[in-house]
Amino acid sequence: MTSSSPRGGDPSSVPRRGASSASRSDYGVALQGVDPPADFAAMVREIESLDFGHLWVTDSSLHARNCYVYLTLAAVNSSRLRLGCTIPRTRFAIGLRG
């Protein structure tokens, strides 16, 4: 009789408690749209070459430029990064006080 893991297959292939099975592509990087476009594009290419999986661009009306322009720039300069826009929590607080 052989033992099998809940996921099927060889039980020794199941990660032990505390062991990380995450790869770098499971992680992402957040950037602000404050750099010149050429510098931002170079950072996007470097992030992708380092095997990160996600790129988030902050949307801030206070100091960052238009996040959608920078997301477009990221899309042109990457082939597999998942892209998203993040809004800092402070933006909501400012909107509620106004």
N, C-alpha and C positions, 0 to 999 in steps of 0.2 A: 504494500500500500504506500502510495506517495502522498506527501503533503503538498498542498498548493496554497498560494497566497490569495487574499481576497481579490487581487487584481488579475489573478491567473498567472501561469508561468512559474518560473523558478522563485521559491520563497527568498532566496538570498538576494534577489534583485530588488526587493522591497526596501526603501530607505529606512534606516534605523531612526529611532526617535532622536531628534536633535540634529540629524544629518540633513544638510541642505542639498536638494536636488535642483535648485534654481540655477539657471544659466544667466549670463549677463543680458541676454536678449529678453529676459523676463523683467528687466529694470529699465527705467527711463531717465531722461534728463530734462530739466526745465530751464529755459532760457528766457531772457527779456529782450524785447526788440529795441535795444538801445545802441547796438553796434552798427557800424557802416555795413551795408548789404554784402560787400565782398568778404568782410571778416565773418559775418554771420554765416554765409554760405560755406566758408572754410571750416567753421565749427561744426556745421551739420555733417559735412563729409567726414570729419574726424570722429564724431559721435557714431556714425554708421560704421566706420572702419574699426571701431573698438567693440563692435557687436552689441551695442545697446539696441533695444527693441522699440522704444517709444521716445518721442520728443514732444514736450509741452512748451507752448509759448504763452507767456503771461499777457493778459490784457489789462492794462492799467491806464486810466485816463490822466493820471498824475505825472508819470515820467516815461512810460514806454510808448513806442510808436504803435501804429495799427497792427494788431497781432495777425490779422488775415493776410496782410501783405507779406509778413514774415513767414507765415505758414505756407504761402504760395512759393516763396523762395526756398523753403525747406523741401517742399514737394519736388521742385525742379532739381534739387541737389542731392536727393536720396532716392533709392530704389525700393527699400523695404521697411523704412521706419514707419511706425504708426504715429500719426500726428494728431495733436489736440490743442485746444485753447483752454487755459485756466484763468479764472478770475480771482484775484486776491480777495480774501475775506474783508479787508478794509473797505473795498469798494462798496459792498452792501451797507456797511455802517454809515458811510458818507451819504449814500442815497437815502437812508432812513432819517438821518438828521436834517437833510435839506428840506 
